[in-house]
Amino acid sequence: LENWDVSNVGSFSHMFADCFNLQSIDFSKWETMSVCSFDAFLNDCRSLTVVDVSGLDTAGCLQFSQMFEACTNLQSIIGLETWDVSSASDYAFSEMFHCCYSLKEVNIGSWATTPDNTARMFKNCYTLTTIDMGGFDMTNITTVTEMFMGCKNLVAIVGADTWSLDSVKGYESMYIGTVFDE
């Protein structure tokens, strides 16, 4: 796969979804500047423990929803902090890391984005302790339903202290099952 010419591919939606036994993948040489969707790209790849996404060009990508959803043994995602997600569209991040039970840290603080929907983005990431979301501008957010629900070990969300979410639909369920639950 590492030598595939994917320079003209527009969508990787569901490309490796349900590859339950996939243990490793190398797409470091892929030229992904034409990709507009990584929706459910690695969804339900239960055997992945580490994935390096630093080589993916995401500058023109609109969709990341469910990209890593149900990667239940995924412990580390290398390179997320290098991504340009400024083109992300509506619902771009919903359920992106949903049910990544083994993730401990997510560093997306460099993402300069103004999402409108982050529903279930980190739901049931049981071992997640720290999330850096310092670059997230939440002024246009409409839905945060169950965003961190079930993240029982989450102790820090960098950048959350600047968010004003009082008028957002689903705000009341955002932190259920976390230390931030009121």
Secondary structure, 3 states (H helix, E strand, C coil): CCCCCCCCCCECCCCCCCCCCCCCCCCCCCCCCCCCECCCCCCCCCCCCEEECCCCCCCCCCECCCCCCCCCCCCEEECHHHCCCCCCCCCCCCCCCCCCCCCCEEECCCCCECCCECCCCCCCCCCCCEEECCCECCCCCCECCCCCCCCCCCCEEECHHHCCCCCCECHHHCCCCCCCCC
